[in-house]
Amino acid sequence: MSPLDKNTGQDTGIVFRDLPLSIMRINERYDFDIYLQIRGHYRLFAAKGALFTDQHTKLLKDGSIRLYVKDEEWGRVEEYQTNYLSRILADPAVDSHDKASVAYTASMKSIREIFQSVEPRTIQDVEKNAEEMVRLILSEDEVMENLIWIESHDHFTYQHSVRVGIYATALTIKLFSSKLTKQEMAALSAGYFLHDIGMAQVPMKILEKSSPLTPSEWGLIRMHPMWGYDRPLETGHLTPEAAAIVLSHHERHDGSGYPFAREGDGIPTYAKICAIADTFESLTASRPYRESIRPFHALKIMQQEMAQEFDAEMFKAFILLLGPGG
């Protein structure tokens, strides 16, 4: 959203983004300017470095006022949310919607960074966020619906990794929460978020191509599970089960997948979960070469045209997960 200059009425070109009010804390200083929107104009509410006081929160109590930050300073908001992620998500005063937004933002930041550089620090950030995501989904009944409908301005490759991570983590919790510890679920969740890390080695011009891919380009795309499997293991991170997710998420129940054309019980259990989440997200997300498909239609396609590719019980559980009360 861009404001209009109060004198000229012209668009100033400055873009503002919503700042969740419930994550703000009294007696803290923030490394970004905070704005209000008054009669169509953005006014400074709390300057960068100023103490956010009880008086600030009292002015916002009626709930009709929203906070904003300049888009150019959004990276500082992400940094704040990441640094205080555990505290924000554990705070009962923060509602489910804002918790979902903060968790999504932190996950997106960690995925963006790991696509730029795979190293112990960036993998640890993904693991930390995966642990928080598991804890959040387990503790908040409404958070899954909020996570599903969050919009993002990031590149579709990063969005895909985060959304698949969320869907697959939720399905794992639905199916195996009584059999796995939180630590085990978090380790698997990290594998889901990192499932497409091998795509970092595919040229962006191929990923963003709007025309059909050539056989050689498809050959590169099909290498990404093996590239993704090698890179995290070189750093000494990921459990064997999580690494298997990265390597085998494109295997299919009927043997039609890649890179090894495994089938049925030959495919690791949690890779089967990732395959369902990966396919659903790919169908429902916009891409340079096609429009998105509505979730109900995507599930119908998966059920009628692709059912043989998925574990039947897992796919049934996924439909129930996304349905009313899921």
N, C-alpha and C positions, 0 to 999 in steps of 0.2 A: 504494500500500500504506500503510495507516494503522496505527500502533503502538498497543498497549494500555498504559495507565498501570500501572506496576508495583505501585501500592498498591491501586487500585480495580478494575483489570482492565477499565476502560471505554475505549472508543475515544477517543483524544485529539483526533481530527480532523485531525492533522497528516499530510500525505501526503509520502512519500519516493519518490525516483526513483533508479534504478541509475546509478552513476558508473563508467564504464569504467576499470579499474585501470591498464591499459597506457598511458593517456594522461597519467598523473601523472608528474611529474618531480622527482627529488631536488634539494634546495636551491632550491626555488621556494616562493613564498607564494601562497596562493589566497584569493580574495575571497569564500569561502563555507565554512561548516562542513562537515566530512566525518564521516560516521557509519559505524559497524558495526552489524550486527544480531546480538545475542547472546541466545539463548534466547527469541526472540520480542520482545525489546526493543531499541530503538535507543540506542546509546551513542556519545557524542562521541569521535571518534578523532583528529581534527586540527582545532583551532579556527581560525576565520577569521583570516587574517593570520599564523598560525604557520608556521614553516619546515617543509616536508615533507622529512623527513630520510631517510637511509639506514636508520635504525632502524625507521622506519615501513614501508619496503618489505620489510625482513627479516621483520617480523611477518606479512606477507601472502604470503610465498613459497610456502606449501603449496598455494595456489590454491583453497582451499575457502572463503575469506573474500571477501565482496563489499562494495563501498563504496556509500554512499548519500548523497544530498544532499536537503535539503528542497525540495519542489516550488516553494515560494515563492522559492527562490534559484536556480531552474533558469536564469533569464535570465542570471545571472552565469556559469554553466557554459557557456552558449551563447556568451557574449562571449569567454570564455577560448578555447574551441575555434575560434572564428572568427579571433581574433587570431593564434593559433599553428597555423592550419590546414595551411599548407605543411609546417611542421616535423613535425607529427604524422603526416601522410600519407606523408612521406618516410622515416619512422623504421622500420627493419626489425624493431625490437623490438615494434612495435604490430601485432597480428594483423589479418587481413583483415576480420573481423567488426567490430572496433572502428574500423578505418579507415572502413568503410562507414557505421557509426553516426555518426561525427564528420562525414563529408562530407554525410550526409543532414541532420543537425542544422543545419549551416551553410547548406545550401541552403534549408531550411525557414525559417530566420531571415531570409534575404535576401528570399525570396518574401513572407513576412508583412509585412516592412517596405515592400516596393515596392507592395503592394496598399494600404497606408496612405498612401503618398506617392511619386509617380513624379518623381524628380529625378536629376540626374547621379550623386549619391553612391549612391543605392539601386540604380541600374542598374549602376554600376561594381561593387558588391558581388555582384550576380548574375553579371556577367561574370567576376569573379575566381573565384567558386565553380564556374562552368562550366568554366573552365580547369583547376581542380584535379580536377574530376570526370573530364574527358577523360584527364588524366594518370593518375588512379587506375585507371580502367577499362583503359587500355592496359598498365599495369604489374602489375596483380594479377589473376590468372586466376580467383580465387574470389570477387572482390568483387561481381560482378553478381548472383549468387545471394543474397548477403547483403543487397544493396541492395533486392532485390525483396521480401524478407520482413520488412523493418523495419516496426514498428508506430509510429504517430504519434498524438499526442493533439490535434493541431491541427485547425482547421476543414477540412472535406473539400475546400473550394475550394483551399486552400493545398496539401493533400496531392496533389490532382490535378495541379497545376502541377509539383510536384517529381517525381512518379512519371512523368509524361509526359516530362519533361526527361531522366530517367534512361533510360527505354526508348528514346526517340528518339536520344539520344546514343549509346547502345550499338549501335543498328541502323546509324547512320551510320558508326561505327567499323568495324562488320562489313563494310559494303558499300564504303566509300570510304577506308579508312585508307591504302591504297597511293597514292591520288590526291590526298589533302589533307594539308596541313601540320597540326601540332598547333594552331597559331594559328587556322587556318581552321576546324578542327573545334570549337575552343573558341568561336569567334564564332557558329557554327551552334548549338551547345549553348545559348548564351545565348538565342537565338531560341526554342528549344524550351521552356526554362524560363519564358520570358515569353509563351508563345503565348496564354495566356488573360488577359493583363493588362487587356484591355478589360472583363472581367467586374467590375472594380472600380467601374465606373460603373453596374452593374445593381443595383437595390435588393436588400438582403439578404433581404427578405421574399419576393422572387420566387425567389431562389436556393434558399431553404430551404422553399419551398412544397411541401406533401405532396399536394395535390390537383392535377388537371390544370391546366396553364397556359392562360390565355385567349389568343385570337389577338393581342391587343395586347401581352401579356406575352412571347409568343414573338417578336413584332416587336422588342422591346427586346433579348432574348437574341441575336437574329440580327444586331444592330448591333455586338456586341462585337469581331469581327475588325477592323472599321474604326476603332473607338475605340482599340483596342489598337495599331493601326498608327500612328495619329496621335501618341499620347502619347510613346513613346520617341523618335520622329523629332524631335519638338519639342526634345528635350534634346541633339540632335546625336549620339546613340549608335545602335548597331546597324548592321551592314553591310546593304547592300541585300538580300542573300540571307536574313539573319536576319529582317529586316523583312517579307520576302515570306512567311516561315513564319507570322508573326503574322497577316498579312492573309488567307492562303489555306489555313489548316489545316482549314477546314470545306468546302473544295471537294472534290468526289468524281470519281473516274475516269470515271464514266458521265454526268457533268453534272448530277447530282441535288443537288449541294451549294450552298453560299452563301458569300459574298455575290454572286458574279457568275456562278454556274452554269457555271464553266469545266470543261473535260473533257480527259482524256488528256494530250497533250503541252502543252496550254495551262496546266497547273498546274505551278508551280515544283517541281523535283525534291524539295527538302528539305521542302516543305509536304506532299508525298505521304507521306513518312516520318512526319511529325507526325500526319497523319490516321490512320494505322494505330495509332500509340501512343496517341493520344487516344481512339480508339474502344475499344481493348482496356482501357485504364484505366477508362473510364467504365462498361464492362460489369462489371468485376471489383471495383469499389469500392461500398461502401454509400452510399446516398443517402437523403434524408428520404422519398422517394416509393417506394423499392423496396430489396430486399435485394441483396447482392452475388451475383455468379455466379462459380463456380469457374473458374480460368484455362483448363483444358482445354475446358470447356463454352463459355466465351467465344470461344475460337479456333474451335470447331466452328460456332458461330453466325455468326461472321465469314466462315468458309469456305463455309458452305452457304446463308446467307441474304443476305450482304452482299458477296460476292466481287467483284461487278461494280463496287463502289465504290472498290476499291483497285488499285494497280499489282500485277499478279500476281507478278512476280519479287521485289518488295520484301516482299510479304506472305509468300511462301515463306521468304525469309530471316529474317523475324520469327519464324515458327514454329520454324525451326531455332535461332534465338537463344535461345528460351525452353525448348527441349527439352534432353534429357540431353547434356552436353558442349558445349552452345551457348555 
